[in-house]
């Protein structure tokens, strides 16, 4: 997804971990319970009604009463008193057992991440070996040596746990390390380990918190398990596991016995887990999810609503080609991403959607197939192909259009193909589905298609998995896949961006030939004006979710009327040689504003060389001064009359060179 | 293809040797000596010393280890200090119990976990929340406590299953299954929670992949995208989590064996540790480690088969 969009989404979801903790009801109950248990256990000797080992043979295995609030065990001992007398040791041991693996794993991961590959490999091998040891069995062997000293046994158990934990922290340490600021610190010098401690460790604090909470829960479980097996503190000292063991022997005559201890143990574990889970959620902030089950249902629900507005659809009838009118897209929280985009395209023509990253080009293109990512929806406007509505359809209605009428070519061919299946199996199943032909005919068709996109050894490629072919080859396959249903319109989302320069030209050639041969139309998303000049008939320039200029390619490229188009042209390496008197490349200062920061008036004003107070009022698309098409700029006519050009920055290097040369 | 497998096998062997050395040292650090354990409390120190001398307990540790390892390779683990039974044949009758328990619990938790995880990821909303809550609570339930609850409801209140005891398969397959049901459930519920969480996360990750969009763009039916393509993509981490569960449950079976009085390996090591039966502890640890290592190797091979990207290497 485009960067500003991802940034906008991230900003809304990554609150401080502690804030998330406070906001989560479950976690706050967990924290409260842990506090109660800790305080009640520490002060147990002060408030519990009986000494933990005091026996009362007149009240054996009783249920709760006014004297014994939680009943008594098989020796008439008070359960409430024993529960909290045992709590102190249980919690202390769990805390130590949770701290030990962290104290080993975190420094080890930092050390390993800051060192070369060899040291990392050695440490990885050792931790792998330790992870392959059956922990519980080793603990039991340890009990044999150390006796029922739970603190010692659990601490050593922590060493085994550290191996698995090391993996978690190594992964994270490396990802923090690869972030820009740490790399910058490396350039500045300083020992690698020092950098790790100063810059990487702070990035790990949340994970440390998460893991401590989860390990605390596991340690409680394991030590209670050991006590249950008879390896707890020596009789008659109380322990939670031991008390549950007693309860297991009285399932028939005193089932109540399992309730109080079990619930206290379960709630304590549950609380620690809940705290850990809530902290963990903020660690990996959710990104855009294309959860199709969910988004399909959402869009179906919306579609069902919209399909009732059948009046709207009648407006669209009888115009051939593509029609997009007043299309608006927004995040579920209401942030508009694309506003009132309209354009049309005749059959057999190619339209280029141009603009920087984050202008809404890709989202506009995806909505032509109803393929918006989850969390983003159409909030207005329509899309129609050959007079039939495409927008507002249910998934099942869309399946009659996708692939058969309108097909998609993605930006990253490698990721667009399913890594788990061979090219052949993907192509053949798609052809069979879209053309309703048998397997044999589909196989022949697959070979023909690969041939038509310029793949020479089709039979080898059909047998290959996507990772076994090159990027250019993968894009050819992806194009073949898009052609599988004999579509009338191709939607190509930056089809050449991820490819080598030489391959780019080949892919464009393939597309141009296919369009001519098959009489298809195409909408191509690109930020490369060279591609536009090369293959498009029409162009629509987008900026910050709006169309700012449209028209035939020659008209727009030769006589841009919107400053943004002028800036794009000035910044495009292809055009330097073509434009007289231009020797250096311009850059456009600043970047596309995030959707929530769009200004009220002209959205480009902040970066525009020609902006003046008039630009703060909103502007609509008006007819071009010269030629067919539209432009969204209050000063368009004025700029054209003055023959204004986007100024390139002063090329100080050549100025300096001139100055040196002059004396001679 | 063969070099990595050879490397893996070498690492596995090294792990096994490492564990056997560690446990050998641990066992030697145990309080008491074989002579003391064998002769009991009434024995005179001279008698104990003489017996220890005869058993080789005073030999250098290296010699003792090599003798033990040489025998162990041939399946000779000696006799139990408690009852004098041959440890190897005893383990061979116990291993099937523990393996059946762990495998049954793994299978049950995999089925429950994968179904719940997929449903949560696909349906989202309230279903997702419910599954998450269930998984969170189940993961926090200690197996030994959950077992008691199950016994109370399914053996005491409504006597459907036996509360404890084990019937060998060759005696009666149906009673065998019945005797294992509650222990398997006891272990499986926590495991199911773990696998459900992993499955949900993997499915959501799979559904965010770009090739899913390609599938939608070519009018692939939703059921096919979910249950063929996405599940196939998610299968690798899911299989890994199932294998991890087997390892965890193999260890966790000690608790279920204690609770349900099952004569498995866990029961053996529990008794042996309590009684300082050094040779038995040593043997059980080594055999359990071997099982875990074999499962890990199988997992690695499965991963290679499942992932075309690894297969080619």
Contacts between the chains, C-beta under 8 A, distances in Angstrom:
chain1	res1	chain2	res2	distance
A	125	B	11	6.5
A	128	B	11	7.0
A	129	B	11	6.5
A	129	B	14	6.8
A	129	B	15	4.3
A	129	B	18	6.5
A	132	B	12	7.3
A	132	B	15	5.3
A	132	B	289	7.6
A	132	B	292	5.8
A	132	B	293	5.4
A	132	B	296	5.2
A	133	B	15	7.2
A	133	B	19	5.8
A	133	B	289	6.1
A	133	B	292	7.0
A	134	B	247	6.5
A	134	B	250	6.2
A	134	B	251	4.7
A	134	B	285	7.9
A	134	B	288	4.7
A	134	B	289	6.0
A	134	B	291	7.7
A	134	B	292	4.8
A	135	B	251	5.8
A	136	B	251	3.1
A	136	B	252	6.2
A	136	B	254	5.9
A	137	B	251	5.6
A	137	B	254	7.6
A	137	B	266	7.9
A	137	B	269	6.2
A	137	B	284	6.8
A	137	B	285	5.5
A	137	B	288	4.6
A	137	B	289	7.6
A	138	B	19	7.8
A	138	B	23	7.6
A	138	B	285	6.7
A	140	B	254	6.8
A	140	B	269	5.2
A	140	B	270	6.6
A	140	B	273	5.1
A	140	B	281	7.8
A	141	B	23	5.7
A	141	B	26	5.3
A	141	B	27	7.3
A	141	B	269	7.5
A	141	B	273	6.8
A	141	B	281	5.5
A	141	B	285	5.4
A	142	B	26	6.8
A	143	B	273	5.5
A	144	B	26	7.1
A	144	B	27	7.3
A	144	B	30	5.1
A	144	B	272	7.7
A	144	B	273	4.1
A	144	B	276	6.6
A	144	B	281	5.7
A	145	B	26	5.1
A	145	B	27	7.8
A	145	B	29	4.8
A	145	B	30	5.2
A	145	B	31	7.9
A	147	B	31	7.1
A	217	B	140	6.7
A	221	B	142	5.4
A	224	B	142	5.9
A	224	B	144	7.7
A	225	B	142	6.7
A	225	B	143	7.7
A	225	B	144	6.2
A	225	B	254	8.0
A	225	B	255	5.5
A	228	B	142	7.9
A	228	B	144	4.7
A	228	B	255	6.6
A	228	B	258	7.2
A	229	B	254	6.5
A	229	B	255	6.9
A	229	B	258	5.6
A	229	B	270	5.7
A	230	B	270	7.5
A	230	B	274	6.7
A	231	B	273	7.5
A	241	B	144	7.4
A	244	B	142	7.5
A	244	B	144	6.0
A	244	B	145	5.5
A	244	B	148	7.0
A	245	B	144	7.6
A	247	B	148	6.2
A	248	B	144	7.2
A	248	B	147	7.6
A	248	B	148	4.9
A	248	B	151	7.8
A	248	B	259	6.1
A	251	B	148	6.0
A	251	B	151	5.4
A	251	B	152	5.4
A	251	B	155	7.9
A	251	B	156	5.7
A	251	B	163	7.1
A	252	B	156	6.0
A	255	B	152	5.4
A	255	B	156	7.3
A	258	B	145	6.8
A	258	B	148	4.9
A	258	B	149	7.0
A	258	B	152	7.3
A	262	B	142	7.8
A	262	B	145	4.4
A	262	B	148	7.5
A	262	B	149	7.7
A	265	B	142	6.2
A	265	B	145	6.8
A	266	B	140	5.9
A	266	B	141	6.0
A	266	B	142	7.2
A	266	B	145	6.9
A	269	B	140	4.3
A	269	B	142	7.3
A	270	B	136	7.2
A	270	B	137	6.5
A	270	B	140	4.1
A	273	B	136	6.3
A	273	B	139	6.5
A	273	B	140	5.3
A	274	B	136	6.9
A	277	B	136	6.7
A	287	B	208	7.5
A	288	B	208	7.3
A	289	B	204	6.4
A	289	B	207	6.9
A	289	B	208	5.4
A	290	B	207	6.0
A	290	B	208	5.3
A	290	B	212	6.2
A	290	B	213	6.3
A	291	B	121	7.3
A	291	B	124	6.5
A	291	B	204	6.4
A	291	B	207	5.0
A	291	B	208	7.5
A	292	B	207	5.9
A	292	B	212	6.4
A	292	B	216	6.3
A	292	B	222	6.3
A	292	B	225	6.1
A	292	B	226	7.3
A	293	B	121	7.4
A	293	B	122	3.9
A	293	B	123	6.4
A	293	B	124	6.6
A	293	B	207	7.5
A	293	B	222	7.1
A	293	B	226	6.3
A	294	B	122	7.9
A	294	B	123	7.8
A	294	B	124	4.3
A	294	B	125	7.5
A	296	B	222	5.9
A	366	B	213	8.0
A	369	B	217	5.7
A	371	B	213	6.0
A	371	B	216	5.9
A	371	B	217	6.1
A	395	B	222	6.4
A	398	B	219	7.6
A	399	B	219	4.0
A	399	B	221	7.3
A	400	B	219	7.5
A	401	B	219	7.9
A	402	B	216	6.9
A	402	B	217	5.5
A	402	B	218	6.5
A	402	B	219	4.4
A	403	B	217	6.5
A	403	B	218	4.1
A	403	B	219	4.6
A	404	B	219	6.8
A	407	B	217	6.6
A	407	B	218	7.4
A	408	B	213	7.4
A	408	B	214	7.1
A	408	B	217	3.8
A	410	B	210	6.2
A	410	B	213	6.9
A	410	B	214	6.3
A	412	B	210	6.4
A	415	B	209	7.1
A	415	B	210	4.1
A	415	B	211	6.5
A	416	B	210	5.5
A	416	B	211	5.8
A	416	B	213	7.5
A	416	B	214	4.7
A	417	B	211	5.8
A	417	B	214	6.9
A	418	B	211	4.4
A	418	B	214	7.5
A	418	B	215	7.1
A	418	B	229	5.8
A	418	B	233	7.5
A	419	B	211	7.1
A	419	B	233	7.4
A	419	B	308	6.8
A	419	B	309	6.2
A	420	B	229	7.4
A	420	B	232	4.9
A	420	B	233	5.7
A	420	B	307	7.7
A	420	B	308	6.3
A	421	B	229	7.9
A	421	B	232	7.8
A	422	B	308	7.9
A	430	B	218	4.9
A	430	B	220	7.7
A	433	B	218	7.3
A	433	B	219	6.6
A	433	B	220	7.0
A	434	B	218	6.6
A	434	B	219	6.5
A	465	B	308	4.4
A	465	B	309	7.2
A	465	B	312	7.3
A	467	B	308	7.2
A	467	B	309	5.0
A	467	B	312	7.4
A	468	B	312	6.5
A	478	B	214	7.2
A	481	B	214	6.9
A	481	B	218	6.5
A	482	B	217	7.7
A	482	B	218	7.8
A	484	B	218	6.6
A	485	B	218	6.8
A	485	B	219	7.2
